[in-house]
Amino acid sequence: MEIKKINCDFSVCKLTDYSLVNLDAEYTFTGKTDEENSLVCPTENVPPNARERDDGWKAFRIQGILDFSLIGILSKISGLLADNEIGIFAVSTFNTDYILTKKENYQKALEVLSHAGYHIVE
């Protein structure tokens, strides 16, 4: 299975609303619940109405389109990283899963996955 590195810095934010979010940016992940409006985006695209933000994240994705019948892919990856004391923030889309780690753990995360048999691509 291939892991594709994404070469930009990300931020995880809590917003008052989505009115200032750049939905045309290459990577923009939103989540809305009864308690919050969340956003994951490149750090350079954090809108000024972010109430809280956590900078310093890097991301990679599971390359390709994952069929909904596939089970345990994210679980296996998160387990490998947890066993190596690497925390994650995961975002799932219709096609695949994106995994974010703090910058200081990013290279170690890629090495752990590479040693476990995942192919890392630029």
C-alpha atoms as one frame of an Amber mdcrd trajectory, in Angstrom:
protein
   0.000   0.000   0.000   1.284   3.470  -0.851   1.510   6.426   1.489   1.712
   9.814  -0.258   3.493  12.637   1.520   1.783  16.012   1.386   4.329  18.804
   1.398   2.742  21.640   3.332   2.135  22.624   6.937  -1.360  22.227   8.360
  -3.370  23.747  11.184  -6.360  22.345  13.052  -8.868  25.077  13.933 -12.132
  25.826  15.645 -14.124  28.538  13.851 -17.023  30.800  14.671 -18.401  30.042
  11.176 -17.193  29.051   7.707 -17.746  32.407   5.997 -14.009  33.147   5.616
 -12.809  29.636   4.711 -11.070  29.343   1.348 -12.942  26.362  -0.069 -10.891
  26.602  -3.264  -7.661  25.687  -1.455  -6.181  22.345  -2.436  -6.712  20.886
   1.043  -9.671  22.021   3.125 -11.388  19.668   5.562 -14.416  20.844   7.515
 -16.464  19.243  10.251 -19.621  20.633  11.801 -21.435  19.302  14.861 -23.875
  20.683  17.391 -20.845  21.792  19.439 -18.310  23.157  16.970 -17.171  24.166
  13.506 -13.807  22.555  12.788 -11.335  23.139   9.987  -8.111  21.466   8.911
  -6.254  23.455   6.275  -2.800  24.611   5.213  -1.479  26.978   7.871  -1.242
  29.786   5.318  -5.026  29.504   4.758  -6.234  29.747   8.367  -9.062  32.309
   8.312  -9.039  35.296  10.670 -12.186  34.091  12.436 -10.437  31.045  13.922
 -11.306  31.008  17.639  -8.669  28.395  18.402  -5.915  26.878  16.311  -3.193
  24.296  16.654  -0.362  24.757  14.159   2.554  22.470  13.369   0.945  19.498
  11.626   2.197  17.553   8.585   0.095  15.130   6.554   0.147  12.068   4.358
  -2.617  10.085   2.735  -3.286   6.515   1.844  -2.804   6.653  -1.909  -5.622
   5.575  -4.176  -9.333   5.117  -3.724 -10.294   2.885  -0.821 -13.414   0.792
  -1.221 -15.819   1.019   1.717 -15.638  -2.769   2.112 -11.966  -2.550   3.116
 -11.668  -2.912   6.863  -8.948  -1.913   9.285  -6.621   0.165   7.115  -6.735
   3.260   9.322  -6.734   1.069  12.419  -3.517  -0.698  11.358  -1.734   2.557
  10.582  -2.886   4.304  13.756  -1.917   1.225  15.783   1.601   1.162  14.333
   2.024   4.856  15.085   0.532   4.535  18.585   2.940   1.675  19.336   5.724
   4.151  18.521   4.182   6.932  20.644   3.147   9.037  17.666  -0.195  10.783
  18.014  -2.368  11.371  14.968  -5.263  13.456  13.727  -7.165  11.550  11.035
  -9.484  12.915   8.366 -11.495  10.629   6.128 -12.899  11.581   2.750 -15.042
   9.623   0.316 -11.926   8.309  -1.458  -9.328   7.814   1.244  -7.894   8.693
   4.653  -5.507  11.488   5.558  -3.289  11.192   8.619  -1.691  14.186  10.287
   1.099  14.079  12.845   2.909  16.872  14.589   5.940  18.077  12.600   8.418
  16.698  15.100   6.996  13.163  14.634   6.414  13.240  10.887   9.668  11.696
   9.688   9.555   9.041  12.405   5.971   8.188  11.374   7.025   7.719   7.760
   9.962   5.545   8.833   7.712   3.366  11.013   5.286   2.858   8.133   8.096
   2.181   5.677   9.548  -0.484   7.970   6.079  -2.031   8.244   5.968  -2.483
   4.460   4.173   0.659   3.297   5.668   2.340   0.234   6.250   6.069   0.805
   5.922   8.287  -2.278   6.547  12.004  -2.777
